[in-house]
Amino acid sequence: MALSSMQKLLLVGNVAERNTLIKKLHKLGCAEVVATQKIDSMRPTDIQQDIDDNKVKLAKLEFCMQTVKETRQTAKKLAKEHKIDYMPVKGRGMFAIKQVMTFENFEDLHRIEADIFSQIDQLKACKDQMTSLKGDLQKTENLLHSLAPYKNMSAEFSRFKDTGLVSVLLGEVKNDRLADLEGIRERGGEYEVFDAEITSGVAIVIPKHLREDIQEILSQAEFSICPIESDLTSSQMIENCYSEIDGIGKKNNMLVEKIMTYESIIEDVMKLYDYITLEIAKEQSRNNTQVSQSTYYLEAWLPQSEAERVQKELTESPLTLAFIVRDPLEGEDVPTFAVNNGVVAPYESVTNMYSVPFYKEIDPNAGVAFFFFLMFGIMLSDAGYGLLLTLGAGLILALRRPPKGELNLVKIVFMGGISTLIWGFLFGSYFGVSAKDLGIWYWFNPIEDPMPLLVVSLAVGLVQMFVGMAINMVALIRKGEALWGISSAFSWYFLALGIGGIALAGKIGSWAKIVGIVLLALGLILLMLSGTFGKKGAKKLSGAFSSLYGIINFFSDLMSYTRLFGLGLATGVIAMVFNQIADVISGMMPVKFLGVIVSIVIYLIGHVFNVAINSLGAYVHNSRLQFVEYFGKFYTGGGELFAPLGSQMKYYRIGTPEPKKEKKVRKEKAVSKS
């Protein structure tokens, strides 16, 4: 379990065969083509326009998938209301894994490209029509809103016009301001109110020479001129609006139904998405090469374990080329490729979420796997919850059978469930019911006796911090800084042993106090010594004393592990509380059978909520302890993941169908023939 050693492929070939070579590297699936150094008499390749064109195609494919996805819920609702004819197509689901496609079938996907993009253009036309209809609907609804104050007005809007002697005004006023219009009559005018709910229409008639006299009154009443000009009445216009809205709805429903017909091409869209993604990767690989009139120069990283296979394939290839494979040079940016077993590999996603390991540093994933597993169970600490997580995640993994690198979170939850099952058994908690009440053996019950859980939490934290320091010591020794590494790690080991000896002297004898004081003094000396490394002159002295400040940080980091205690205790308490609530409410029911039903409902809701929220908390806080307290002791990070050609695929992977499935199909065909 470590980071793989990498080697670099340096290759020169006939420029006419460059695309064929890159396709071959893709098929091998273990080469990451990188940018080359500038070489005299050669020039860099520039095919950025091809890359940009393919990115536009990717955007269209994403548009297709997103449009169908966004429309699916609307289509389901309309189908349920029998407004459209739609039968949902079963999708891949939350726990989908990449489907397998042969290399030959993958390379043939260019044949469907024209047809798929033609259909996407039709889909876009449907989407544009829906957008246009949405705009029309908004305009119609705005008009309906504008007509609301005049719904009780029987005259056509066009009749409200000035004559030779009078001014005619039509507008709206909020109902609570209608009283402000009384001044119009006092000035020789007249008005009529068309009552409505919040704002009412108002028609005003006044001699033209008095028009300016009522301006102040109109302003005070917040009178708004009607913007509508029509030869129709408000009731006729409202009827037309509702008719138009109904028509827009029917057209929209037809478009929804039409859009969902494109659901049948989504699998092909996903295939083409991966195909074009790989085309971009290949084009970027070509862009990374240097070319002359007749040759090209290419560099690529390979895992050392794959170098021999690649050399054999290239040697036996009919292509015109020459190559060498060498170890990385000092200063080269080498990608990181972790090689771990099936237990540790899922936790790579946790480490990479923080930062990818730097090439050649000690692989932290084994330590992360062990401590993450250990702490997850302490935080949940209920055997019933552990059984639920193990069975649930295990069933998903059994049905999906994911390859390495997929469904990592489910694998982590599965292993976390096992850890929770173990710790729950030790703590004697089964869905919040104590092992004492069940007559089952247990180590201790954290709810009745919480202090041992606090001790366990701090002990696990101390061990993890010490492991981190040991890894840092090994890393420094590898760099030739053995004294620095040993003093940095053992200073804390001696300090911890010294404090422990002094604390336990009363129980194991006075000799422990003497040994403790000696170890404590030795630890302080080594700690001050470690603070002098990497410094010169007077800074060595200041570094020695400033390193003592690290004692405060050490205990601060150790206290962070009390979250194991807090979350572990909280899970048990919440589970117990839900049980008590169920028992109390059940006892209040007049019928025993009804009480049992209510209890079951409360148990289900309560415990499902508890296991869900605390599983999330266990994952988040566990990650935090790895990233801050553990990685802070030794981890460099800042690496770049090894990304060979082919790894960019999102929905499919290149491979061969499982033999068992093929046999099953052949067997079924044989039975049908017989």
N, C-alpha and C positions, 0 to 999 in steps of 0.2 A: 504494500500500500504506500504509494509514493507518487511524486511527480515524475513523469516519463522524461528520460533524456531525449533531446531533440538533435536532429542532424539536418544539414542544409544541402539541398540539391542544387547544383549549378549546371545549367544545360545550355548548349548551343545547338541550333538546328536550322533546317531550311525554312525560310519565312513562309513559304507556300504551305507548309505542313503544321504551322503553329496551332491552328484551330483544332486539328486532329489530335495533336499532343495534349492540348488542354482538355479535350473531351476524354482522352485516355486517363488523365489524372483524375478527372471527375469520376470515372468508372472505378478507379482504384480506391477512391474515397478516403485517402490518407495524406493528401498534400495540400498545403496552404500556399498559394502563389503570392509572393510579396514584391513590393517595389524594389527595383534594382538600383544600384549606384550608377551615376552618369559614366558612360564609357566613351572614350575618344573614338571617332569614326562611326559611332552609332547614335541614333536619335531616339527620343522617347516616343511611344505610340500615343496617338490622340484619337480616341474613338468616343469621346465624351458625348457627342451627339447621339450615338447609338444607345448609350446608357440612358440618356435623358428620354429618348423615345420609348424605351422599354419601361421606364418609370411611369410614363403617361399611361401605358397599357396596364400596368399594375394598379394605377389609380382607378381605371375603368372597371377592372375586375373587383376591386374593393367596393366601388360604388354599387355594383350588381349585388354582391353579397349583403352589403349594409341595407340596401333598399328592400330586398326581399325579407331580411330579418325585421326591419322596422315595420313593414306592412303586414307581417304574419299575425300579430295580435289583433289588428283591425279586421283582417280576413276571418279569423276564428270567430270573432264577435258577430260579424255580419252573417257568417254561415250558420251560427247558432240561432240567429233571428230569421233565417231562411230568406235572406235578401240576396245572397249570392250562392253559387254552387262551388264549394271548395272543400277538399278533403286534405287535411294536413299531411305533409310528408314527414316521416320519422327522421329526425336529424341525428347527429352523432352523439349529442348529449354532453353533459358536463365532464364526464370521465372518459372522453374519447381518446383513443391513441392513434398515432399515425398509421395509416393503412399502407400495405406493401404494394409496390409496383415494380415490375421488372425494368431493367435498364432499357431494353429494346422498346417496350411500350412507352416509356418516358420520353425517349428520343423521338418517337412518332407523334408526340402531342402537337407538333407544329401543324399537322394536317387539320386539326379542328379549330385552329386559331381564327381563321377568317369567318367561319360560321358562328363561333361564340361571340366575336366582337360585333357581327351583324345583328345578332339578337340583343346584345347589350345596347346597341344604338336604338333599337326598337323600344327596349325597356326605358331608356332615357327619354324617348319621346312621350311615353306614358307618364313618366314622372314629371316631365315639363307640363303636360296637360293637367295633371293633378295640382301642380303649383299654380297654374293659371286659374283653375277652378277655385282654388283656395282664395286667390285674390278677388275673384268675382263674388265669392260668398261673403268676403269681408266687406266689399262695397255694398252689397245688398243688405247685409245686417246693419251697416252704418246708416243706410237710407231708412230702414225700419225704425232705427233709434231716432232719426230725425223726424219721422212721421208721427211718433208717439204723441206729442202734444196736440196734434191736429186730428186725432182719430175720430173725434165727435163733430168735426166740421163737415157740413154737407155740401158746401160750395166748392167749385173747382178752384185750384190755386191761381189760375190765370185771371180770375175775376177781380182779384185784389190789386187794382191798378189806379194810379192817380187819374183824376178827371181835370177839366179845365179850372174848376173852382176849389176842389178839395184834394187833400193828400190822404192816401189810403196806405196804412202800414199793417203788415202781417208779421207777427213774430211770436216769441215765447217768453214766459216769465215764470219763475219758480212760484209755487203756490203760496209760500209764506211771504211773498213780496207783492201779491196782487193788490193788497190794500193801498200800496203806494201809488196806484194808478188813478185814485179818486180825483186827484188834482186836474186830470185831463178834462173832466166834465166842467169843473169850475172855470176853465179857460175857454169854454165854448166848443169843446170837442166831444166825441162819443166813442165808446169802445164796447166790444163784446168778448166774453171769455168762453173758450171751448174747453170745458173741464177735462182734466186728465189726472193721472196718479200723482206724479211728483212735479212736473212742469206742464203748464197749460198754454194752449195757443191763445193769442189775443189779436183781435182785429181792431184797428184804431182808425177813425175818420175825423179829420179836423180841417178847417179852412186853411188854404195854403199860406195865407198871410200870418197865421198863428202857429205854423209848423215849428218855428224856432223856439216859441214860448214853452213848448212841452219837452224840450230836449233835456232839461235838468230832471224832469219827472221820469223820463225814460231811463236816464242814467242811474237814478236812485233805485228804480225798480229792477235794474239789471236786465233791461229789455234787449232781446236778441232778435235781429231781423231774420225772417225765414229765408233760407237759401234755395228753396224748392221752387222751380218754375215748371208748371205742367198744366195741360188742359184737362187733367183727370182730378177726381176728388181723392181725399186721403184714403177712404175705404177702398177705392178702386186700386190705388197704388199699393196699399198694404196687401190686398189680394194678389196683385201681380208679383209682389216681393215673395210671398209665401210659395206661389207657384214656381217662381224662379229658383228659390231655395230647394224645393222638392226636386226640380229638374237637375240642379247641380248635384244634389245628393245621389240621384240615380246614375248620373254620368260618373261620379266619383266611385260609386260601387262597382260599376262596370270596369273602371280602370284598376281598382283593387283586384278584382277577379282576373283581369288580364295580367297584372304584375305577378300574381301568384302562380301563373302558368310557367313563369321562368324559374320557379323553384326546382323544376325537373332538370335544369342544367347546372345547378349549383355544384354538384360533384365534379363536373367537367371544368367549371370555373375554378375550383380549388386546385385541380390538376394543372390547369394552365397557369394559375398563380404561381405554383411551385416551379413550373417549367420556365416561366419568364424571370422569376427570382434567380434561378440558376443561370439563365442567359446573362443576366446583369452581372452575376458573380464571375462568369467566364469572360465577359467583356472587360470587367475590372481587372481580371488576371492578364488579359491581353494588354490592357492599358499599363500594367506594371512592368511590361517587358521593354527591352531596348531592341531596336531593329536597324539593320543596314539595308542595302539594296537587295541582298539575297539571303541574309541570315537574321536570326533573332537570338536574344539572350534572355534566359529566364532563371529566376531563383525561387525556391520553394522550401518550406520547412516540412520535415517528416519526423514522426516518432521513430526512435532508434529501432524499435521492434518491427517496424514496417519497412525499414530501409532496404533490407535484403530482398524482400518481395518486389519493391519498386525497381531496384536495379535489375533484377531478373526480367521483369516485364519490359523494361526499356531496352535491355540488351537483345531480347528476342524480337523486339518490334521491328517491322520493316521500314520504319521512319529513318530518315537521314539525320543523325544527331550524335553529339558527343557530350558526355556528362561526367561529373565527379560528385561524390557525397562526402562531406567533411563535418567535423564537429564545429560548434559555434565558436566564433572569435570573441575576444574580449571587447565589450562595448556594444555588441549586437543586441537588438531587441528580439528576444526569443519568446515565442508564445508558450503558454502553460497548458500542459495536457496531463490531467490527473488520471492515474490508473488505480482504481480501488475495486474491492469486491462488492457483491450485491448488497451487503449490509451497510457498508460505509458510503457507497456511491450516492444514495439519495441525499445525504447531508452535504454534498458538494453544493447543492442549490442554496443551502443556508450560508455557507462560507462565501459563495460568489455574490450573494445578495449584499454582503458587506464590501468585499473586494476580492478579486481573483488573486490567488497566490502568485508571488513573483517567481519567475523561473529559478530553479535550483534551491529555493528556500525549503525548509522542512515542511512537508505536507501537513496542514493542521486538521485535515478532515477526519482522521481516525480519532483524534482527541475530541473533536466536536461531536462525532457520532456517539462516543461513549458517554460523555457528560450530558449531551442533549437527551439521550435515552434515559439516563439516570434521573435527571431533574424533572423531566416531563411527568414521570410517575409520582414523584414527591409532591408536585404541584396539584395533581388531581387526587391522588391518594384514596381512591375508592375502587374496590375490586369489581363492583358491579359496573361502574363506568368503564373500567378497563376492559371488561368483557364485551361491552357494547361497542367500544371503539375497535377492538381486535376483530370481532365478528363482522362489523360493518365494513371496515377497510379491507379485511381479508376477503370478503365476498366480492368486492369491487375488483381486487387484484386477481382473484381466481377467474372471474368472468372476462376481464379485459386482457389479462396476461400481458402487461406492458413490457416493452424492452427497456434496456438501460437508458436512463435519461428522461423517461416519461412517467407521469403520475408520481413524481417524487414526494409531493405533499401527502398523498394517500399512503405511500410506503412509510413515511415518517409517522403518520398517525397510527398506522398498524403497529409499528414497533413501540410507539408511545403507549398504545393500549396494553401491550404486554408488560411494559414497565409499571403502568398504573395498576394492573392486575396484581403484580408482585408486591408493590408497596401497599396496596389496599389490603392484601392478605396480612401483611406484617402489622398494619395499623388497625386491623380488625374492623373495617368499614365496608358494608355491603348495601349500596343504595341508601346510605345514611343510617342503616341499622347496625348497631354495635355487635361485634362478634361475642361479646360478653352476654348479650341477650339471647344470642343464637346458640350459646354453649360451644363455641369454636375457639381454638387456640389463637392467640394474637400476641404480638410483641408488646405493644403499648397502644393506648387510645389517645391520640393527640387532643381530642376535645376534653377528656377527663384529666389528662396529664400532658399539657402542651410543652413543657420544658425539654423533654427528650427530643421532640421534633425540632426545636430551636437548635439544640446541640448537633443533631444530624445535619441540619441545613448549613450551619457554620463549618462543620467538619468537611462536608462535600465541597463547600466553597474554598476552604483552605487547601484541600488536596488539588483542586483544579488550578488554583493560583500557583501552587508549588510545581505542578506539572508544566505550566506555562513558563515558569522561571527555569526549569530544567531544560526545556526546549531552547530557550534563549541562551543558556549556557553552552549547549551543544553547538548552536549556530556560531557563537563567538569563538569557540575552540576551533571550528572548521575554518574560520577566518584568520586563525593564528593568534587570537586574543584569549589564550587559555586562562591566564591569571585574572583577567577582567571577568570572564565568564564564570569562573569558579567562585570568585569573591562576591559577584553579584547575586548568585543563587544561594550559596551556603551562608551568606550573611543572614538572610531571612530564615533559613532552616535553623540556624543556631539561635536566632532571636526567638523563634517560635518554641523550640525545645527548652530554651532557658526560661521563658515565661511559664511554660507548662510545668517544668521542674519545680519552680518556686511556688506555683499555685498548688501543686500536689504534695508538697513537702509534709504537710500536716497528716497526710494519709499514708504515705509510703516511707517516711523517715526524714530525719534532718539532713542526711547525706544528699537527698534530692535538691535541697535548697542550695547547698554548696556547688553541686554540679550545674544547677540552673544559673547561678550567678556567673560562673566561669563561662558557660555557653553564651550567656547574655552579653558579657563583656567582649568575648571573641566575635560575636555577631556584630556588635557596634563597630569594632575595629575594622572588620571586613567590609561593612557597609560604607564606612568613611573612605576606605581604600578604593572601593569601586567607584566612588564619586570623583576620584582624581584622574581616572583614565580619560584620554582624549583631550586633556587640558594641559596648559603650559604655564610656567611661572607661578605668579600669585593666584591664578585661577585654580590651581590644584588645591590650595588651602581652602578657598571659598567653596570649591566643589565638594571637598570632604565634609565640611560642616552642613552644606545645603542638602547633602544626601540624607542627613538625619531627618529632614522634613518629610522624606518619603515614608517614615513610620506612620505619620498621620494619614497619608494617602493609602497606605497598606490597610489600616484598620477601617478606613472609609470604604475601600473596595470590599473588604470582608463583610462589612455590615450590609452591603448590597444583596448578599445571599439570604438575608432575612426574608426576602420576598418569597423564597421557597416555603418558609414557615408560614407567612401570611396567606399565600394562595392555598397551600395545603390545608390549613385550618379553615379557611373560608369555604372551600368546597364541601368539607364535612358538615360545617354548621348549616350552610344553606340546604343541603340534602336533608338534614335532620329537621330543620324548620318546615320544609315542605311536607315531610311525613307527619309532623305534629298538626299542621293545618288540615291535612286530609283527615286525620283521626278526629279532630274537633268538629269539623263540618259534618263528617259522617255521623257522629254521635247526635248531631242536632236534627238529623233527618227523621221524620215521623215513621217512615217505612225502612226496615233494615236493608232490603234489596236496593232501594234508591240510594241509601247511604254508601253501599258498596260501589255502585256505578259512579257516584260523585267522587269517591275516594280514588278510584282507578283513573278518572279523568285528571284529577289534581296531581296524582303520582306521575302520570305520563307527561303532562305539561311542565310540571315543576322540574322533574329530573332531566327531561330533554333540554329544557332551558339551561339548567345547571351544567350539564355536560358540554353543551355547545359553547356557552360563554366562558367557562373555565378552561376548555380546550384551547380556545382562541387566546385566552390570557396566558396559558402555559406556553404556547408557541411564541407569543410576542415577548414575554419576560424571559423565557429561555434564550431566545435569540439575543436579547439585550445583554444577558450575562456572558454569552460567548463573545459578543462583539467588543464589549467594554472591559470587563474584568479579566477575561481569558486572553483575548487577542492583544490587549494592552500590555501584556507581559513579554510578548515575543514577536508578534506578527508584523510583517512588513507590508505584504499585499501590493497592489498597484500593478499587477500583471495583466496580460491580455490573453483571453481564452484562445486556444488553438481552434481555428475554424477552417477545416479542410473543405475543398469543393464538394458540395453535396449536403453539408451540414446546415445550409441556409434554408432547406425545405421546411415548410410549416405544417402541411397537412398530410404529406405522404413521405415514405422513405423507400429507397431503392433496395430491393432484395428479391427473394424467391418465395413463392407461396409455400406454406407449411405442407410437408408430404402427407401428414395425416388427413388434412382436409381434402387433398386430391384423391386419396384412396377412398375416402368416404363418398365423394362424388361419384367415382367410378363404380363403387359398390351399389349405390342407389340406382345408377343407370343400368347395371346388370340385372338388378331385381326388377326394374320396370320392363326390361326387354323380355325377361322370363315370364 
